[in-house]
Amino acid sequence: MSRLLIRLGIGVIFAIFGMFNYFTNVSENPITGERQRVQLSPQQEIVIGRQSAPKMAA
């Protein structure tokens, strides 16, 4: 029973951390003015786009 409570406690901690991370990653879209939840910064999006451009052109 004790192991189950420990696992449940760890699961709850991970769930709280995940929810905190989800709700704090909010930025404003400069074009629409809407607030959006994003995981990538604009710089990261540019890097990914530049890396995939040759593949898309081919």
Rosetta silent file (secondary structure, phi, psi, omega in degrees, C-alpha in Angstrom):
SEQUENCE: MSRLLIRLGIGVIFAIFGMFNYFTNVSENPITGERQRVQLSPQQEIVIGRQSAPKMAA
SCORE:     score description
SCORE:     0.000 S_00000001
   1 L     0.000  -36.552 -178.880    0.000    0.000    0.000 S_00000001
   2 H   -65.727  -39.830  178.543    2.868    2.343    0.795 S_00000001
   3 H   -64.341  -37.175  178.704    4.436    1.867   -2.660 S_00000001
   4 H   -63.845  -41.833  178.738    1.112    2.679   -4.278 S_00000001
   5 H   -65.892  -37.492  178.407    0.873    5.944   -2.350 S_00000001
   6 H   -65.266  -46.156  178.353    4.421    6.873   -3.314 S_00000001
   7 H   -63.196  -40.426  178.463    3.716    6.209   -6.998 S_00000001
   8 H   -64.423  -40.990  177.810    0.463    8.132   -6.783 S_00000001
   9 H   -62.935  -43.384  178.063    2.258   11.063   -5.136 S_00000001
  10 H   -63.649  -41.012  178.159    4.915   11.104   -7.859 S_00000001
  11 H   -62.531  -40.357  178.828    2.196   10.992  -10.521 S_00000001
  12 H   -65.897  -40.149  178.208    0.386   13.917   -8.923 S_00000001
  13 H   -62.288  -45.110  178.328    3.613   15.932   -8.812 S_00000001
  14 H   -62.903  -40.318  179.513    4.237   15.278  -12.518 S_00000001
  15 H   -64.104  -42.540  178.980    0.642   16.215  -13.360 S_00000001
  16 H   -64.724  -43.660  178.169    0.890   19.491  -11.440 S_00000001
  17 H   -61.332  -42.975  179.120    4.209   20.319  -13.111 S_00000001
  18 H   -63.277  -42.762  178.614    2.738   19.556  -16.545 S_00000001
  19 H   -65.465  -42.219  178.297   -0.310   21.737  -15.943 S_00000001
  20 H   -60.809  -45.026  179.961    1.867   24.586  -14.656 S_00000001
  21 H   -63.882  -40.680 -179.414    4.113   24.313  -17.710 S_00000001
  22 H   -65.319  -46.003 -174.457    1.116   24.231  -20.082 S_00000001
  23 H   -79.713  -13.894  178.517   -0.652   27.246  -18.607 S_00000001
  24 H   -97.114  -10.948  177.593    2.461   29.428  -18.344 S_00000001
  25 L   -89.390   71.484 -178.488    3.617   29.009  -21.972 S_00000001
  26 E  -121.190  133.669  175.040    1.365   31.720  -23.352 S_00000001
  27 E  -138.205  161.590 -178.720    2.334   34.349  -25.889 S_00000001
  28 E   -95.728  130.918  176.365    0.449   36.893  -27.939 S_00000001
  29 L   -73.560  120.569 -175.657    0.172   36.406  -31.689 S_00000001
  30 L   -68.313  -20.059 -177.778    1.364   39.714  -33.190 S_00000001
  31 L   -87.590  -47.731 -176.746   -0.894   39.389  -36.237 S_00000001
  32 L   -93.998  -19.943 -177.510   -4.209   38.370  -34.685 S_00000001
  33 L    80.153    2.383  179.846   -3.645   39.699  -31.169 S_00000001
  34 L   -81.604  150.914  174.669   -4.852   36.393  -29.689 S_00000001
  35 E   -88.883  129.345 -176.445   -3.116   34.720  -26.774 S_00000001
  36 E  -129.130  151.553  175.051   -1.824   31.291  -27.757 S_00000001
  37 E   -94.236  117.369 -177.531   -0.079   28.435  -25.990 S_00000001
  38 L  -128.401  150.834  178.615    3.157   27.687  -27.838 S_00000001
  39 L  -104.384  -20.172 -177.952    6.099   25.433  -27.111 S_00000001
  40 L  -108.587  145.222  173.788    8.576   26.942  -29.588 S_00000001
  41 L   -80.657  161.623  177.313   10.048   30.409  -29.618 S_00000001
  42 H   -57.484  -35.382  178.462    9.926   32.380  -32.884 S_00000001
  43 H   -65.112  -39.562  178.125   13.679   31.813  -33.283 S_00000001
  44 H   -66.102  -38.449  177.654   13.213   28.047  -32.967 S_00000001
  45 H   -63.348  -39.780  179.175   10.436   28.140  -35.584 S_00000001
  46 H   -64.124  -43.636  179.525   12.728   30.022  -37.988 S_00000001
  47 H   -61.872  -45.192  179.751   15.516   27.474  -37.528 S_00000001
  48 H   -63.549  -40.862  178.678   13.146   24.566  -38.158 S_00000001
  49 H   -63.449  -42.189  179.128   11.734   26.306  -41.233 S_00000001
  50 H   -67.720  -33.390  178.385   15.188   26.937  -42.685 S_00000001
  51 H   -71.617  -34.350 -176.307   16.200   23.326  -42.088 S_00000001
  52 H   -92.166   -9.115 -178.019   13.103   21.928  -43.779 S_00000001
  53 H   -59.859  -45.662  179.115   12.961   24.380  -46.736 S_00000001
  54 H   -62.328  -36.401  178.990   15.282   22.345  -49.018 S_00000001
  55 H   -66.295  -39.726 -178.974   13.284   19.173  -48.376 S_00000001
  56 H   -71.702  -32.624 -179.958   10.011   20.932  -49.186 S_00000001
  57 H   -72.364  -28.113 -178.835   11.454   22.480  -52.360 S_00000001
  58 L   -79.454    0.000    0.000   12.635   19.070  -53.580 S_00000001
